Amino acid sequence: MQSGKDSRDLWRQYLDSLSDPADAEGRFYETFRIGDSVESADAGAALIRDGTKTATSALLWQYHADDQSLPREGSLSVVENGCGEPVCIVETLQVEIRRFAAVDAGFARDYGEWDRTLETWRSKCWAYYSARCRELDREPSQDMPLVCERFRVVYP
């Protein structure tokens, strides 16, 4: 696990709470923060912890650029706030590759941010992903591929 001491401590506490810690250890995926600022990471972590946010997305192109494998069903990750402090551990329930335009109202609701409508999700995420596309020297489009992930909090 590559993260701060506190995240490693939370992970160890989680493993100690399990009857089969080796299984969980083998499913560790990453430590992550939501958004692109301290404030958005704090807000996202709080929404995840309280169960409002049960879905997230990322550009598939970013995974390729970072040479990072996709999460899989059953993957476990530590969620950190904007200061890098661990907030909770989540388990990936579903991973789908969807075109931006194919994201539906249910996913936007489960995304848990803003007013939880598809219209607002499209507006806010278009701005965010357009900026990420420019960084990757890609052209944003309604067809840009997103990794759409659903998860649940498993600890604490």
N, C-alpha and C positions, 0 to 999 in steps of 0.2 A: 504494500500500500504506500503510495507516494502522497503524503499529506502531512499536515502539522501534527504535533504531539497530541493535541486534544482530539483530533479525528481518529488517530490510532487508538487512543484510550477508549473512545466511544465504540469503536469496532471491537476491541478486546472485550468490553463489557457485554456487547451483543453476543459475541461468540461464547462467553462464559454462561450466558443465559440459555443456551441451546443444549439439547440432548445429543446432537450430532454436529459439533462445530466444524468438523472437517468438510462436511457437505457445504456449509455456508462459505467457508474459506475458499473453496474451489469455485464458487459462484461470484466472488468479488469482481466488480467491473471497474468502478472509478469513484473518485471523490469529485464532486462538482458544485458549481454555483450557478444560479439562474441569472440571466440578464447580462448587462454590460456595464454595470456600475455597482458601487457599494450599496446604494439605495435600492436598486432593483434586485440585487441578490438578497438583501435583508427582507424585502417584501415577498419575494418568491419563496424563500425558505419558510417564512411565517405561514404563507398560504398552503405550502406542502404539509408542514407540521400539523396544521389544524384540519387538514383533510379537504380543503376547498380546491386546491390544485392537485389533480390526479392525472394530468397529461402534460406533455411538453413536446417540443419539436426542435429540429435543427436541420440545417441544409445538409443533404447527403454529400454535396460537393465539399463541405468543410471536413467531414469524416475522411474523404479521399485525400484532401490536401494535408491533413494531419496524420495520414497513414494509420488511422484508428479503426479498429473493428467496431461493428455495430453492437449495441447491447442486445441481449437475447432474453427471451422469456425466462424468468427465474434469476436473472442477474441481480446482484445486490450492490447498492451504491450508498455512499455517505453524502448527505446534503449539508453544505456549509452556508453560513450567512456571509455577508459582505466583508466581514473581518476575518474570514477563514475559520470561524468557530463552528464545530459540528452541531447540527440541529436535530437530525434524525437519520435513520437508515431506511431506504426504500427498496422494494422489490419490483422489478419490471414484470408487468403482466402481459404486455402485448407490444409488438414493434411492427409497424407497417410503413412502407414507402408510399407516399401519396404525392401527387402533383399539388402545388399550392392551391389551385382552383378546386381540387377535389376534397379539401378539408370541409367537414360538415358542421352543422350547428351543435351537434352533440359533442364533438371534439372541442369546439370553441368554448362551450359551457364548462367542460371538464378541465380546460386549460386554466380556468379559475381566476383569470386576471381581468382587469378593467370592468366592464359591465356584463361580461360573459356572453355577449352576442356574437354571432358570426360576422356581422358587419364591422363591429369594432375590432374583432380579432384580425380580419383581413386588412383593415386600415393600419393598425399598429404593427402587425407582423410584416406587411408589405414594406413599410419603412425600414424596419429592422433588417429583414433579409435582403432588401435592395442594397443597403450599406455593406452587408457581409459579401454579397455578390461582387460589388466593386472591389473589395479587398482581395477577392479571389480571381479577379480579372474575368468575371462571368457576367453575362447579361441576365438581369432578373426578368422572369416571365411568369405567366400563369401556369406554365408547365414545369417550373423549377421543382426538383424533387426534394421532398422533406421526409426526414425520418420522424415519424409520429409515434411517440411512446406513451403508454399508459402504465401507471405504477400505483403502489399503495405503500403507506408507512408500515414498517414492521417492527421498528424500535425507535425510541421507547414507546 
